[in-house]
């Protein structure tokens, strides 16, 4: 079901065409109010009880699990994608001669740790070349074999939204015995995700993009087979019986149940988690599928307008509904994003692709403004 424009929930001025959610989402008004309320509590620390270190965190697990059709027991609270990916790297088995599969031009947070792990273990980092037909699924499957120990990929490529069929890739990963690690930061909240169908071993996302939350908060869903692993930190809160502040020095070898052992230190953030929870509640009210469909109507319009101007576009059947990449070619000025910004039109340029990422606060008028400016600042892009 398509959602009517929801700009009223955001503080975006009427003269701004913000088409850059893949960079950072604008903050909803309700999320800002929650942040101010919780920020003020630090002025009154006597009102912060031991229970407050746990209640919002457990609500975060419940909401994130619902968002991805997973289990609350499998949810860990992390600070960033790189933190979660590092947890995954610390718990997978990689031997000499093994292969770790990543994508060409994959985002660094899901690349550097695997490169280092491959060096440390005498493994090979297999970088899947960008396919000319945008079929990343086929390309990844062709680079997986019996030597593959880890497949670490996104749901869609961060530069242009080109989509991967994670269900097929996950099935193949299990066939060859590889750990399956998914960076979901550019999809969760705007693209439906089903943990039960896809079965990732580690699914990680930060909240500040499509989950419409604050910077510095993130979540990770861990499969059952990895819930007894090694955490990055040995903090007090992820240990057994940490709810009892009077017995914290009765040191224990036990951890909190489920994926809680992987929680970052100070996970019970009295500012960020309440804000992230408010954003997830709103997303769940709208419905991720409805969000995806609504944004898709805009990206379909962008694809059509770009094609009329002879731009290369990731086609609808090869991309996520919430993001589209335009390759304008040599005629595009180096400072294209800045020129657009001068006209209050905001997009990103990533690896030669003009990445346009609208949300349900955008409408057709914003798309018209984008192409009006492109027609003026890029030679030869007028519609046919």
Number of C-alpha atoms within 10 A of each C-alpha: 11 15 14 12 14 12 16 10 14 15 13 16 10 8 10 15 25 24 23 20 24 25 18 16 22 20 19 20 13 15 24 17 13 19 20 13 15 17 14 11 14 13 9 9 9 8 10 12 9 12 11 13 18 17 12 22 23 18 15 26 25 18 24 30 21 16 22 19 15 23 20 21 19 22 31 27 30 25 21 23 25 20 24 32 26 19 21 31 20 15 16 18 13 23 17 13 14 22 25 25 25 25 21 14 16 19 16 10 16 24 21 15 18 25 16 14 20 21 13 12 14 15 22 22 20 20 17 19 14 14 13 7 10 20 17 23 18 14 17 24 16 10 17 22 16 12 18 24 25 26 26 25 23 24 22 26 24 23 24 27 27 25 24 23 16 23 18 14 21 22 16 18 24 13 11 15 15 27 24 27 27 27 26 23 25 26 27 23 27 28 22 17 21 16 21 13 14 17 20 26 22 25 28 29 28 30 29 24 24 27 27 26 28 26 16 16 22 29 26 33 28 29 22 13 8 17 22 15 15 14 21 18 13 15 16 17 22 24 19 18 17 22 17 10 10 8 10 15 9 8 12 11 6 11 20 16 14 19 26 26 26 29 28 23 17 15 22 22 18 20 20 23 26 24 28 28 26 21 27 23 16 15 20 17 10 14 17 19 16 20 24 24 19 24 26 23 15 24 25 17 14 24 19 14 18 22 17 13 16 16 17 15 22 21 18 16 11 19 23 26 26 28 34 29 30 21 19 21 13 10 11 17 14 11 10 17 16 16 16 20 17 11 14 17 22 24 24 23 19 13 12 17 18 21 27 27 27 29 27 22 20 22 19 12 9 21 21 15 17 22 21 13 17 20 15 11 16 17 12 14 21 16 12 8
